[in-house]
Amino acid sequence: MARFEREPSEFIEKVVYTNRVSKTVKGGRVMKFSALMVVGDGKGKVGFGMGKAAEVPEAIRKGIEDAKKNMINVSLSGTTIPHEIIGEAGAGRVLLKPAAPGTGVIAGGPVRIIMEAAGIKDIRTKCMRSNTPVNVVAATFEGLKALRTPEEVARIRGKNVDEIVG
């Protein structure tokens, strides 16, 4: 079997979840694999993708390609997020709360991987409802997409930052 070699990437690439699925056909069972991947630069850019293939390394490669296509910029406030938010996707719901410097990443598996790839150092999170990795990751991304810094809110409302924060 050929060794799986790749050139190093400028992104942090993490496998969140791999799943083996089988389809029963006339000659028996056909096994395939799916891989849920998270890709980030550690400076506020992060994306996730799903890859499916007959072999795990190929599924991972496809997942990374998909993740790079779906990258988002996360609004950061120092080492944490600007405000509390609940992200929802499918049956998944994830609460994201800002935390004081030095708190660290308090998060479950899939959410922790996303936070580390995005470069968020201090945050508290809680997965509510579904704990399926695909739903949790999608819900986390919905929450991160909806984050707004005080500067963005001020620009939208046509006010200055002191009026909004004060």
N, C-alpha and C positions, 0 to 999 in steps of 0.2 A: 504494500500500500504506500502511496506517495506521501511524503511529509508535507505538512501544510505550512508553507513559508510565505511571509508577506513583508513588504517594506514597512518600517515604523511610520505611524501617522502623527500629524500635528494635533490630533484630537484624542481625548480620553474615550476609549471604546470599551463598553462593559456589556456583558451578557446578563440580562435580567432573568430570563426564563427560557428553557428549552423544553419542547414537548414532542413526544413520539406519537404519531397517529398511524393507524393502520386501516387499509381499505381491503375488504374481502372481495377477491375476484375469483374467476373460475379455477385458476391454478393454485389458489391459496391466498395468503395475505401479502399485501404490498405495504411496506413500512416507509413512512416519510417523516421528516423532522421539521419543526418550526422553531425559530429562534427570535425572541424579543430582545432588541438591542437598544442601548442608549449611547449617544455620542455627544460629547461636549468639549468645549475648549477651556473650561475652568475659569472663564472670565465673563460669564453671562450668556453665552450661546449654547443652546442644547437642543437635541432632537431625538426622536425615537422612531424605530422602524421594525417591521416584521419581515422575516425572510423564511421561505419554505423551500425545501429541497429534499432529495433522496439521502443526502449525507449532511451531518452536522456542520462541518467547516463551510460547506457551500451555503447552507442556510444562514450561518453567521455572516458570511460575506455579503449576501443579498440583504440581510437586515441592516448592516452598516451602510450600504448604498442607499437604502430607503430612508434611514435616519438622517443622512446628510442632506437629502432632498427636503426633509420636513423640519429644518432647524428654525428655532425662534430665539429672539433676544429677550432676556429676562430683565425686568427693571429691578436693580439692586439698590439697597440703601446701606452703604458700607459693606459689612460682611453678612447682612441679613436682608429680608424683604421689607418694602415700605409699609405694608399694612396686612392685617389679617384677612384671609379669604377662604372660601370653600369652593373647590373645583369639583364639577360634576361631569361625568361621562358614562353613559349607559347606567349600570347599576352601581358604579363606583362613585364614592364621594370622599374627598380628602380635605381635611382642615389644615391650613398652613398658617402658623402664627409666628410673627417676628420674635426674636429673642435677643437678650443683651449679649454683648461681646464676651466670649469665654464660655458660653453655654454649650457650644458644639452642635452637631446634627443629631437631634432626637427624632428618629424616624425609623419606620419598619423597612424591611428589605428593599422592595422596588423604589420607594420614595427616597430612601437614603442614597441609592445609586444615582438617581437623577440629581439630587442636591449636590453630591460630590462632583458630578460631571459638569454642573452649571457653575460651580465655584462658590456656592452658598455655604458659609462656615458656621453660622449660628441660626438655628431655626427649630421650632417645635412643630410636630405634625401628628395627625391622628387619622387613620383610615376608618371611615364609617361605612356601613353597609357592606358591599362586596369586597372580598379580599383577593379576587382573581387578579394575577399580575397585570394582564392586559388592561382590565378596567381601571385598576389603581394607577397605572402609568398614564393612561389617557386622561383620567380625572386630574392628576397632578399637573399635566401639561395645560389643561383648561384653566386651572387656577393660576399657574405662572403666566399664561397669556393675558389674563385679565388684570394683572398687577399694574398699577399706575403710580409714578412718582409724583410728589407734590408739584414739581415743575410742569409735568404734563397736564395735570388737572388745572393748574393756574392758566396755562396757555389756552386750554379748551374753553374755560369759563371767562377768559378775558380779564382775569384779576392777577394780582401779584402773589407770590408765595406766602408772604406774611399774613395776608387776609385769610388764606386757607388753613395754614398751620396754626396760626395764632388762636 
